[in-house]
Amino acid sequence: MVSGIGPSEHLKELAVRTEVDLQGVGQNLTVHAAANIAMEMNQPVPEWALTPCEVTMMSRVYDDTPAPDLLYHFLLRKREKYIHSDQAMAGLNGVKISPNVTRPKSRGQLRLRSKSFRETPEIELSYFSDPRRL
């Protein structure tokens, strides 16, 4: 949008010259909500762990859906990005299960905060904002 391609009304608010008035830019953001559940192990994670995601499982929450609603990842070790955060205990000595919504109906949006490409955009995730199931 900083380049001038996007909804002209929004670009005008930020004094960005409109090159192409394209209304859908920044809309229809789809984000798969997930819950990361981490557990610490008493023994080290085996060296033979080949991939970060050892098991993936899909399931239906509702019988009338055409495809699975939930996706589960089971990880034999915690991902490095969580080691030094409050999201999980410190260290790689652990496992994690991560259920997430496969086909979310809620949609978010992205909008510019300023006309500078250095400024991070405003992102509205809008998790579970759609009144329909999942």
trRosetta pair geometry for C-beta under 8 A, 3 or more apart (Angstrom, degrees):
i j d omega theta_ij theta_ji phi_ij phi_ji
1 4 7.7 111 -178 -30 41 8
1 5 6.6 -112 -105 74 39 57
1 6 3.7 12 -117 -28 92 154
1 7 8.0 -17 -125 30 119 67
1 10 7.1 -42 -162 108 139 120
1 11 6.4 -150 -178 -86 95 94
1 16 6.9 75 150 111 80 167
1 25 5.9 152 -77 133 94 131
1 26 6.2 14 -52 -48 135 123
1 112 5.3 -135 95 -42 132 121
2 16 6.5 -125 -140 -125 39 140
2 112 6.6 140 -68 -111 76 137
2 115 6.2 124 -134 -168 82 56
2 116 7.4 -37 -128 120 131 11
2 117 4.7 147 127 -80 172 83
3 19 6.7 -48 136 19 76 140
4 11 6.5 80 -136 -150 50 147
4 16 5.9 -163 -92 156 63 98
4 17 5.2 -21 -112 91 124 69
4 18 5.5 146 -170 -143 88 20
4 19 3.4 87 114 -6 123 98
4 20 6.9 101 122 19 83 63
5 19 5.7 -43 -63 67 68 106
5 20 4.6 11 -120 54 81 105
5 22 5.6 10 179 22 80 128
5 25 6.2 145 129 -74 79 162
6 10 6.2 -67 130 72 117 118
6 11 5.6 139 75 -54 103 111
6 18 7.8 -116 60 -124 66 85
6 20 7.9 87 0 83 33 76
6 21 7.9 -34 93 -140 30 37
6 22 5.8 -49 -102 63 19 87
6 25 3.9 -107 -115 78 77 138
6 26 6.2 43 -143 -9 120 115
7 10 4.5 65 82 14 103 109
7 11 6.8 175 88 -11 51 89
7 21 7.0 39 -142 -161 32 72
7 22 7.1 -86 -59 81 46 45
7 23 5.0 59 -97 -125 91 50
7 25 6.4 -155 -19 53 73 92
7 26 7.2 -84 3 40 107 121
8 11 5.5 -58 -143 41 34 112
8 12 6.1 39 158 -25 69 105
8 18 4.4 9 -118 -101 90 154
8 21 4.2 -25 -37 -114 113 103
9 12 5.9 -54 -151 32 27 112
9 13 6.9 36 149 -27 60 101
10 13 5.7 -46 -157 22 36 117
10 14 7.2 9 155 2 63 106
10 26 7.5 -86 88 46 170 156
10 111 6.3 -124 -155 -142 136 99
10 112 7.0 126 155 30 109 99
11 14 6.3 -75 -158 48 34 96
11 16 4.1 -93 -164 75 87 104
11 17 7.4 -46 156 84 123 10
11 18 5.0 128 87 -77 149 85
11 112 7.9 61 -100 28 55 140
12 15 7.4 33 -167 -79 36 31
12 16 7.5 -94 -60 51 23 67
12 18 7.1 -25 -55 -36 81 113
14 112 5.5 -39 -41 100 168 126
14 114 6.1 158 -151 -155 117 30
14 115 4.8 156 148 -57 107 85
15 115 5.9 -74 75 -39 80 144
16 112 7.3 49 -22 70 146 167
16 115 4.7 173 -72 -118 93 108
18 21 5.6 25 180 -70 134 77
22 25 5.0 71 100 -22 104 111
23 27 7.6 -2 142 1 68 141
24 27 5.2 -102 -160 48 54 115
24 28 6.7 -5 -167 4 96 122
26 29 7.7 -29 175 -44 45 106
26 109 5.6 49 146 -172 85 85
26 110 4.3 -123 -147 71 82 77
26 111 5.9 86 180 -79 145 50
26 121 7.9 -144 -126 -173 112 145
27 107 7.4 36 172 152 71 125
27 109 5.3 -15 -110 -114 52 98
28 107 5.2 -43 -133 -159 41 133
28 109 7.8 55 3 -93 31 71
29 107 6.1 125 55 -173 53 70
29 108 3.8 -51 75 73 116 86
29 109 5.7 -172 4 -76 115 21
29 110 5.9 112 -63 -26 136 90
29 123 7.3 177 -162 -157 172 90
29 124 7.6 139 50 75 140 66
29 125 7.2 -102 115 -124 126 43
29 126 7.6 120 74 30 103 110
30 104 6.0 157 -162 67 86 108
30 107 6.3 -37 -79 -113 65 75
30 108 7.7 179 -66 24 19 84
31 104 6.7 -26 73 50 47 161
31 106 7.9 -42 50 93 84 101
31 108 6.1 16 -2 6 116 129
31 125 5.0 -42 32 -154 159 96
31 126 7.9 134 31 56 116 69
31 127 6.7 -71 86 -80 118 81
32 71 7.9 -13 -176 41 139 122
32 100 4.8 58 151 162 106 123
32 101 5.5 -162 -156 69 71 75
32 102 7.0 16 -133 -110 121 20
32 104 5.9 -166 -103 -17 51 120
33 100 6.3 176 92 -149 43 80
33 101 5.0 38 49 11 86 116
33 104 6.6 110 3 -90 89 135
33 127 4.9 92 -81 -140 125 117
33 128 6.9 11 -36 -37 160 91
34 98 5.3 17 179 178 122 97
34 99 6.7 172 -148 92 71 41
34 100 3.5 -31 -93 -90 90 108
34 101 7.6 -131 -68 12 57 67
35 98 7.0 178 79 -147 45 55
35 99 5.8 1 47 59 95 86
35 100 7.5 177 14 -79 58 63
36 82 7.3 -150 149 -96 154 151
36 87 6.4 31 80 171 135 114
36 88 7.1 -70 132 -63 123 110
36 96 6.0 -13 -167 -170 89 122
36 98 5.1 -9 -104 -105 67 96
37 96 6.5 150 79 -158 49 66
37 97 5.0 -14 62 61 106 86
37 98 7.2 -175 23 -79 70 47
38 78 5.5 38 -136 -102 124 121
38 82 6.9 -175 -67 136 153 151
38 87 7.5 94 -3 135 135 75
38 88 3.9 36 30 -129 167 110
38 89 6.4 -160 117 17 124 83
38 94 5.6 45 180 144 95 139
38 95 7.4 168 -151 89 58 39
38 96 4.6 -24 -100 -100 73 94
39 94 5.7 175 89 -162 45 99
39 95 5.4 -10 60 60 96 83
39 96 7.3 174 18 -84 68 44
40 89 5.1 -32 -64 65 114 155
40 91 7.5 56 -127 73 103 118
40 93 6.3 38 -158 104 79 89
40 94 4.7 -57 -108 -94 42 110
41 44 7.5 138 96 -100 122 7
41 45 6.8 120 43 -66 150 70
41 93 5.3 -124 56 162 89 79
41 94 5.4 179 -4 -101 84 40
41 95 6.3 77 -51 -13 112 91
43 93 7.8 -164 102 -160 24 108
44 93 5.8 -76 -114 -115 51 100
45 49 5.9 -9 156 -28 110 142
45 76 5.8 119 -153 143 114 91
45 77 4.3 14 -113 -83 169 108
45 92 6.3 -80 10 136 132 95
45 93 6.3 -157 -21 -123 87 47
45 94 7.6 -44 -57 33 113 26
45 95 7.8 144 -101 -68 107 75
46 49 5.8 134 80 -35 78 84
46 76 7.4 -53 42 169 88 136
49 52 7.8 54 155 -97 115 33
49 54 6.9 -75 -143 -74 88 113
49 76 4.7 -159 -120 88 123 140
49 77 6.0 63 171 -10 175 114
51 54 6.6 159 71 -79 89 47
52 75 5.7 -11 162 -138 73 110
52 76 7.8 -150 -161 40 35 81
52 77 7.1 -87 -137 60 70 88
52 79 6.3 48 -164 -92 136 88
53 56 6.1 34 155 -58 121 97
53 73 5.0 -61 -137 -159 114 111
53 74 7.4 106 -162 65 67 44
53 75 5.7 -52 -102 -91 52 81
54 74 5.7 -59 66 98 93 89
54 75 6.5 132 8 -129 87 29
54 76 4.6 75 -30 -33 136 105
55 72 7.8 -10 115 111 93 95
55 73 7.4 146 85 -162 58 42
55 74 4.0 6 57 46 104 115
56 71 6.9 -13 -169 -173 97 93
56 72 6.9 158 -157 83 47 58
56 73 5.6 -14 -104 -104 78 65
56 74 7.6 -152 -70 19 35 74
57 71 7.6 156 83 -159 46 48
57 72 4.5 -9 60 57 93 108
57 74 7.6 39 -1 -14 104 105
58 68 3.7 124 163 79 106 176
58 70 6.9 161 -154 88 55 53
58 71 5.3 -20 -102 -104 79 69
58 72 7.5 -170 -78 18 31 74
58 102 6.8 43 -137 -69 106 149
59 68 5.6 98 60 -145 14 111
59 69 7.2 -42 98 50 61 77
59 70 5.2 -15 61 64 85 102
59 72 7.2 24 3 -9 107 111
60 63 6.6 91 133 -95 135 33
60 65 5.5 -178 -143 55 105 115
60 67 8.0 -173 -91 131 96 25
60 68 5.4 -110 -66 -119 63 56
60 69 5.6 84 -141 4 46 95
60 70 7.8 174 -95 22 11 84
61 65 7.4 54 52 -3 71 143
61 69 4.3 -66 11 66 98 148
61 70 6.0 88 -43 -19 101 110
61 133 7.7 -164 93 169 127 124
61 134 6.7 131 43 -39 145 138
62 65 4.9 98 76 -23 96 104
62 69 6.4 82 20 -41 83 146
62 133 6.3 53 -35 139 147 161
65 68 7.4 88 107 -122 129 9
65 69 5.5 91 53 -56 176 100
67 102 7.3 -114 119 110 105 141
67 103 7.0 95 78 -26 113 141
68 71 6.9 102 119 -69 127 70
68 102 5.8 70 104 11 86 161
69 101 7.0 -39 167 -144 74 69
69 102 6.0 180 178 32 21 105
69 103 6.9 -85 -128 36 53 95
69 134 5.4 134 -165 24 115 174
70 99 5.6 -9 -173 -167 117 103
70 100 7.1 148 -155 75 69 32
70 101 6.7 -48 -104 -104 63 40
70 102 6.3 -161 -100 -16 9 99
71 99 7.2 150 80 -154 43 53
71 100 5.4 -24 63 64 92 83
71 101 7.9 11 20 106 86 6
71 102 4.8 108 -25 -77 104 99
72 97 6.3 -12 -169 -172 102 97
72 98 7.0 148 -157 76 53 48
72 99 4.9 -23 -99 -95 81 73
72 100 7.9 158 -88 17 36 64
73 96 7.9 9 105 107 94 91
73 97 7.1 164 83 -155 53 47
73 98 4.5 -9 55 57 100 101
73 100 7.7 11 0 6 100 107
74 95 7.1 0 -177 178 82 111
74 96 7.6 168 -155 88 42 50
74 97 5.3 -13 -105 -104 71 80
74 98 8.0 -173 -76 21 30 71
75 78 6.9 103 109 -96 127 30
75 79 6.9 -39 174 -41 164 83
75 95 6.3 167 88 -162 62 62
75 96 4.5 0 54 57 111 93
75 97 7.6 -168 20 -77 73 32
75 98 7.0 33 -9 -4 110 110
76 95 5.9 -39 -145 -113 28 93
77 92 5.2 12 -173 179 117 93
77 93 7.9 -35 -134 -99 91 16
77 94 6.7 93 -149 68 51 53
77 95 6.9 -49 -81 -94 24 51
77 96 7.9 1 119 5 20 96
78 82 5.5 -96 169 71 112 122
78 83 6.9 135 109 -75 119 69
78 88 5.4 169 -152 148 144 157
78 89 7.9 -168 -39 60 167 73
78 91 7.8 87 45 100 130 51
78 92 5.9 -152 52 -137 87 50
78 94 4.7 21 -26 75 113 107
78 95 7.3 -145 -51 -103 72 5
78 96 5.3 98 -103 -34 71 121
79 82 5.5 83 71 7 81 102
79 96 7.3 -55 -5 26 81 155
80 83 5.6 -25 -159 -14 49 118
80 92 7.3 -16 -89 -91 69 107
81 85 7.5 8 145 -5 62 132
82 85 5.5 -84 -150 44 49 113
82 87 5.0 -92 -140 83 101 113
82 88 4.1 45 154 25 123 126
82 96 7.9 99 45 -80 160 152
83 88 7.4 -40 -87 81 26 109
83 90 6.0 56 -177 -146 70 58
83 91 6.7 122 -141 -17 95 11
83 92 6.8 -28 -96 -62 116 70
84 90 7.0 42 -92 -117 48 91
85 88 6.8 51 72 31 88 73
88 94 7.2 180 176 88 120 156
88 96 7.2 -44 -112 -92 142 122
89 94 6.5 132 62 -57 109 156
91 94 6.9 109 98 -12 88 105
101 104 4.8 78 116 -71 130 88
101 134 5.3 177 -140 -165 118 105
103 134 7.2 71 75 125 73 117
104 127 7.9 -73 -149 -134 144 61
104 130 7.8 141 169 24 77 128
104 134 6.6 -110 -113 159 53 76
105 130 4.1 -115 109 85 103 160
105 132 5.0 -35 92 70 171 116
105 133 7.7 92 1 78 138 44
105 134 6.6 109 0 108 100 54
106 126 5.1 -161 167 124 111 94
106 127 6.1 105 90 -154 156 20
106 128 5.7 -76 -40 -43 152 9
106 129 4.5 111 -138 40 118 78
106 130 4.2 -148 -78 -3 65 97
107 126 6.3 1 91 82 31 140
107 129 7.8 -89 44 64 46 118
107 130 7.4 65 2 -52 71 116
108 123 6.9 45 145 175 135 74
108 124 4.7 -169 -162 101 98 68
108 125 4.6 -72 -79 -151 155 17
108 126 4.0 175 -88 20 77 103
108 127 8.0 0 -59 -39 117 49
108 129 7.9 117 -79 15 70 137
109 123 7.8 -170 95 -149 42 47
109 124 5.2 13 51 51 76 108
109 126 7.4 54 2 -16 72 130
110 121 5.1 36 -175 136 97 143
110 122 7.2 152 -158 80 49 54
110 123 5.3 -11 -106 -105 80 74
110 124 7.7 -158 -73 25 36 69
111 121 6.4 161 78 -174 32 98
111 122 4.8 -18 65 62 88 106
111 124 7.7 28 4 -5 101 103
112 115 7.0 52 158 -86 143 39
112 119 7.4 78 -169 91 80 117
112 121 5.7 -63 -101 -120 42 90
112 122 7.4 25 104 16 6 88
113 119 5.0 -125 69 150 109 127
113 120 6.9 35 9 81 134 54
113 121 6.3 -180 -11 -133 87 34
113 122 5.4 118 -66 -34 89 94
114 119 4.4 80 43 18 107 167
116 119 4.5 93 76 -8 100 103
126 129 4.1 -50 -179 -2 92 141
